[in-house]
Amino acid sequence: MVTRITKTGRAPASTAYVSHVLDPCGIPPRPLRCTRLADLVNILAPKLVAAALGMEPEGVMIYLADRVDRTRLPDVTTA
């Protein structure tokens, strides 16, 4: 999230600012972040997500789903 203050540097927006922006919708930032991370890790490679976000690979592994997306499996016909 880019703000008037963060656009000049590399620091992220403060937690207080993000919370204040999200107040009208009634959702705290943490569940949104977790949902987005889970989505990214399950679509892309966990190591790639970790590198892109400056995290340790072990840190993103907890967001991997415990199910297999059938649309990503090859089409196999049984004989």
Phi and psi in degrees as GROMACS dihedral restraints (atoms count N, CA, C in turn):
[ dihedral_restraints ]
;  ai    aj    ak    al  type     phi  dphi    fc
    3     4     5     6     1  -103.4    20    10
    4     5     6     7     1   130.6    20    10
    6     7     8     9     1  -120.7    20    10
    7     8     9    10     1   179.1    20    10
    9    10    11    12     1   -60.0    20    10
   10    11    12    13     1   -34.9    20    10
   12    13    14    15     1   -83.3    20    10
   13    14    15    16     1   -41.0    20    10
   15    16    17    18     1   -77.9    20    10
   16    17    18    19     1   -17.2    20    10
   18    19    20    21     1   -67.3    20    10
   19    20    21    22     1   -21.6    20    10
   21    22    23    24     1   -89.6    20    10
   22    23    24    25     1   -13.0    20    10
   24    25    26    27     1  -134.8    20    10
   25    26    27    28     1  -160.9    20    10
   27    28    29    30     1  -111.4    20    10
   28    29    30    31     1     4.3    20    10
   30    31    32    33     1   -75.1    20    10
   31    32    33    34     1   142.6    20    10
   33    34    35    36     1   -74.9    20    10
   34    35    36    37     1   164.5    20    10
   36    37    38    39     1   -64.0    20    10
   37    38    39    40     1   145.0    20    10
   39    40    41    42     1   -68.3    20    10
   40    41    42    43     1   154.4    20    10
   42    43    44    45     1   -60.2    20    10
   43    44    45    46     1   -39.7    20    10
   45    46    47    48     1   -63.1    20    10
   46    47    48    49     1   -41.3    20    10
   48    49    50    51     1   -63.7    20    10
   49    50    51    52     1   -47.6    20    10
   51    52    53    54     1   -62.9    20    10
   52    53    54    55     1   -42.2    20    10
   54    55    56    57     1   -60.5    20    10
   55    56    57    58     1   -42.2    20    10
   57    58    59    60     1   -64.7    20    10
   58    59    60    61     1   -40.1    20    10
   60    61    62    63     1   -64.6    20    10
   61    62    63    64     1   -37.1    20    10
   63    64    65    66     1   -86.0    20    10
   64    65    66    67     1    -5.7    20    10
   66    67    68    69     1   -52.0    20    10
   67    68    69    70     1   -45.4    20    10
   69    70    71    72     1   -60.3    20    10
   70    71    72    73     1   -30.3    20    10
   72    73    74    75     1   -89.3    20    10
   73    74    75    76     1   -11.6    20    10
   75    76    77    78     1    76.8    20    10
   76    77    78    79     1    17.2    20    10
   78    79    80    81     1  -115.0    20    10
   79    80    81    82     1   126.8    20    10
   81    82    83    84     1   -73.1    20    10
   82    83    84    85     1   159.0    20    10
   84    85    86    87     1   -65.9    20    10
   85    86    87    88     1   -31.4    20    10
   87    88    89    90     1   -60.1    20    10
   88    89    90    91     1   -48.9    20    10
   90    91    92    93     1   -62.5    20    10
   91    92    93    94     1   -34.6    20    10
   93    94    95    96     1   -65.0    20    10
   94    95    96    97     1   -42.5    20    10
   96    97    98    99     1   -63.8    20    10
   97    98    99   100     1   -45.9    20    10
   99   100   101   102     1   -62.7    20    10
  100   101   102   103     1   -41.0    20    10
  102   103   104   105     1   -64.9    20    10
  103   104   105   106     1   -42.5    20    10
  105   106   107   108     1   -66.2    20    10
  106   107   108   109     1   -42.3    20    10
  108   109   110   111     1   -63.2    20    10
  109   110   111   112     1   -43.3    20    10
  111   112   113   114     1   -60.8    20    10
  112   113   114   115     1   -41.5    20    10
  114   115   116   117     1   -64.5    20    10
  115   116   117   118     1   -46.3    20    10
  117   118   119   120     1   -63.5    20    10
  118   119   120   121     1   -44.9    20    10
  120   121   122   123     1   -65.8    20    10
  121   122   123   124     1   -33.7    20    10
  123   124   125   126     1   -83.2    20    10
  124   125   126   127     1   -17.2    20    10
  126   127   128   129     1   -93.2    20    10
  127   128   129   130     1   -43.3    20    10
  129   130   131   132     1  -105.5    20    10
  130   131   132   133     1   178.3    20    10
  132   133   134   135     1   -74.8    20    10
  133   134   135   136     1   135.5    20    10
  135   136   137   138     1   -56.3    20    10
  136   137   138   139     1   -38.3    20    10
  138   139   140   141     1   -65.3    20    10
  139   140   141   142     1   -36.7    20    10
  141   142   143   144     1   -66.1    20    10
  142   143   144   145     1   -43.4    20    10
  144   145   146   147     1   -63.3    20    10
  145   146   147   148     1   -44.0    20    10
  147   148   149   150     1   -60.5    20    10
  148   149   150   151     1   -45.0    20    10
  150   151   152   153     1   -65.2    20    10
  151   152   153   154     1   -41.8    20    10
  153   154   155   156     1   -65.9    20    10
  154   155   156   157     1   -33.9    20    10
  156   157   158   159     1   -99.9    20    10
  157   158   159   160     1     2.7    20    10
  159   160   161   162     1    69.8    20    10
  160   161   162   163     1    35.4    20    10
  162   163   164   165     1  -112.7    20    10
  163   164   165   166     1   165.7    20    10
  165   166   167   168     1   -78.8    20    10
  166   167   168   169     1   144.0    20    10
  168   169   170   171     1   -56.0    20    10
  169   170   171   172     1   -36.1    20    10
  171   172   173   174     1   -65.1    20    10
  172   173   174   175     1   -27.6    20    10
  174   175   176   177     1   -70.1    20    10
  175   176   177   178     1   -28.2    20    10
  177   178   179   180     1   -94.3    20    10
  178   179   180   181     1   -14.1    20    10
  180   181   182   183     1   -62.4    20    10
  181   182   183   184     1   -27.7    20    10
  183   184   185   186     1   -68.2    20    10
  184   185   186   187     1   -14.5    20    10
  186   187   188   189     1   -91.3    20    10
  187   188   189   190     1    -2.6    20    10
  189   190   191   192     1   -67.6    20    10
  190   191   192   193     1   136.1    20    10
  192   193   194   195     1   -75.9    20    10
  193   194   195   196     1   153.8    20    10
  195   196   197   198     1   -98.2    20    10
  196   197   198   199     1    28.8    20    10
  198   199   200   201     1  -133.4    20    10
  199   200   201   202     1   160.7    20    10
  201   202   203   204     1  -103.8    20    10
  202   203   204   205     1   129.2    20    10
  204   205   206   207     1   -78.4    20    10
  205   206   207   208     1   109.9    20    10
  207   208   209   210     1   -59.7    20    10
  208   209   210   211     1   -26.5    20    10
  210   211   212   213     1   -72.6    20    10
  211   212   213   214     1   -15.7    20    10
  213   214   215   216     1   -95.4    20    10
  214   215   216   217     1    -4.2    20    10
  216   217   218   219     1   -87.4    20    10
  217   218   219   220     1   148.8    20    10
  219   220   221   222     1   -67.8    20    10
  220   221   222   223     1   152.5    20    10
  222   223   224   225     1   -76.1    20    10
  223   224   225   226     1   109.9    20    10
  225   226   227   228     1  -118.5    20    10
  226   227   228   229     1   125.3    20    10
  228   229   230   231     1   -99.3    20    10
  229   230   231   232     1   138.4    20    10
  231   232   233   234     1   -87.3    20    10
  232   233   234   235     1   141.7    20    10
